[in-house]
Amino acid sequence: MSLSFEKQQQFDKAIDITMFNSINFDEYRQLGEIAAARALEKRIYRTLDGKTAEQVINEAKKIKIDRLAFDENLLF
């Protein structure tokens, strides 16, 4: 089953959000670039494995909400 153009755009953005959320910059400093990249790859696969496009989109929405709440707490 293929996605509509709108859903495909949402899915592409959701993948970007999910991948960016998986980055741990402290890990890069501690493990070094190669080991951290491998850890990141595994974390991304675990996050996305077995999920439908709709589930990935919903996960990205949750990440955005959590990020907004975190940023809001930093301001006050």
DRENROTOR-697250 format. One record per atom (N, C-alpha, C): x, y, z; residue in one letter. Coordinates in steps of 0.001 Angstrom, whole numbers, plus 524288, in hexadecimal, padded with zeros to 5 digits. Layout:
N
XYZA;...
***
This chain:
76
8034C7FB6D80000M;800008000080000M;8037E804D880000M;80287808557FC76S;805AD80D0B7FC3DS;802D8811807FF0AS;805E68155F8008AL;803CF819E480359L;8022F81E1E7FF8AL;7FE4C8211C80117S;7FCE1825AB7FDFCS;8016D829887FE2DS;8016C82D3E7FAADF;8059E8311D7FA7FF;80610833F37FFBDF;801A28357C80200E;801A583848806FFE;803DC834DB80B5EE;8023282FE980B91K;8042182C5080F93K;809F082B4080ED0K;80BAD82AEF809EFQ;8113982A0F808DFQ;8147482E9980AE5Q;812898336580A26Q;8154A837F380C2FQ;81571837D681226Q;8110B8367E81491Q;810E58361481A45Q;814A7831D881C2EQ;814C482D7681974F;818308292881ADFF;81DEF82AB881A65F;81F4F82D5B81626D;824B282F1D81566D;82660832C7819C9D;823058366B81B3CK;8243C839FC81F8AK;8249E83702824ACK;821358332C82563A;8213C8300982A2CA;8265082CF882AA7A;8283682AEA8265BI;82D3F8281D82665I;8319782BDA8280DI;831AA83085825D2D;835A58346482740D;8356F835AA82D10D;830C98369082F11I;8301D837EB83496I;831EE8336A83807I;8305882EB4836A9T;831C082A18839B9T;837A582935839A9T;83A08829CC83525M;83FB382913834C6M;8429582D37837E6M;8410A8321983759F;843A78364383A37F;843098357E84010F;83E77833B0841B7N;83D81832C98473FN;840F682E6984969N;842BC82AF28460FS;845EC82683847BES;84BA7827F58489FS;84D3582C7C846E0I;852B082E1184760I;853E282F7184D0BI;8582582D3B84EEFN;859F982E4E85438N;85F77830A1853B5N;85FDB835BE85450F;864DE8385A85371F;868E8836E68578FF;86732835D885C56D;86ADC8341786061D;86D5382EE485EDED;86A2D82B8A85C73E;86C158268185AADE;8707982729856ACE;86FEF82AF485331Y;8740882BF284F58Y;8792882D6F85200Y;878C3830A785605R;87D8983237858CDR;87FEE82DA185BC7R;87CAC82A4A85DFCQ;87E96825FB8612FQ;8808A8215985DF9Q;87DA881FF2859F6L;87EDA81B3585702L;8823A81C2C85237L;8822E820DA8504AG;884CA821E984B64G;880F982154846EBG;8826C8236484282E;87ECE823D283E24E;87CCF81E9783C1AE;8803B81ADB83B53I;87E9E815E6838EEI;87B0E812CC83C90I;87C94812278416FA;8795B80F2D84525A;8742D811EE8461EA;874438171084679A;86F6C81A0084759A;86BCC8198E842A2A;86DFC8199383DEBA;86ACE818FE83933A;86831813A183912A;86B0C80F9C83AB4R;868BC80A5A83AEBR;8645A80A2283EF4R;8654180C898437EA;8613D80CAA84795A;85C7080FA4845B0A;85D49813F1842F6L;858FC81701840D4L;855D8813D383CEAL;85885811208397CE;855E480DE983590E;85270809CA83833E;8547A8073383C33K;851708033F83EFDK;84CB4805B3841A5K;84D6E80A44843FFR;8492D80CE9846B7R;844DC80E77842D7R;8465D8104E83E49I;84286811CC83A4DI;83F8580CFC83876I;8424F808B98376FY;83FA6803F1835BCY;83BDA80200839E8Y;83D878022183EE0R;83A048006B84318R;83534803E484364R;835E7808ED84290T;8319580CA0842E1T;82DA480BBC83E7CT;82F7D80A70839DBL;82C1880A0583544L;82A6380478833F5L;82D298009E835E1D;82C417FB3483457D;826AA7F96E83557D;8242D7F78583144G;81F027F53E831ACG;81A8A7F923831E9G;81BBB7FE26831ADK;817A28021683209K;815818037582CA8K;8107E804B082C97T;80E1680689827CAT;80F7980C4982706T;80E6680E4482269A;80F58813CC82161A;80C468172C82539A;80776815B182646E;80429818B0829E5E;80671818A882F69E;80896814488310EQ;80B00813F78363BQ;80FE28175E83689Q;812EB8178983259V;8179581ADB83234V;815FD8209983262V;811F68220182F85I;80FFB8275F82F8FI;80E27828DA8350AI;80B55825558379CN;8097F8265D83CE9N;80DFE826C6840CAN;812048239A84016E;816A1823E384372E;8194C82933842D3E;819AB82B1183E02A;81C0C8303183D0DA;818CB8348583F87A;813A68340A83F54K;8104C837EE841E0K;8114C837FB847B9K;811DD8336284A0EK;812F78330284FA8K;818488357E850EDK;81C1F8347C84DB2I;8214E836C884E77I;820E983CBB84E54I;81E0083ECA84A83K;81D6B8447A84A13K;81AB6846B884EE4K;816A884418850C7I;813E0845EB85573I;81783845C985A2EI;81A638417C85ACCD;81E128410F85F21D;822428454B85ED2D;824228465A85A20R;8282D84A5785958R;8261184FC385AB4R;82143850D985912L;81EDF855E485A61L;81E398567D8603FL;81C9485252862D4A;81BF78527C86883A;821398535886B23A;8254B850CC86937F;82A838517186B5DF;82C6B8570886A97F;82BC685905865DED;82D6585E66864BAD;82A5A8624886802D;825608614B868D0E;82218864B886C00E;8241E864E18719DE;825BB860628739AN;827E38602B878ECN;82CFC8632187963N;82FFE863588752CL;834ED866358754CL;8340286C1D87594L;82FA286DCE87383L;82E8C8736687362L;82C9A8757C878A2L;82A838721687BEAF;8283C873E7880D7F;82AE78719C88585F;
***
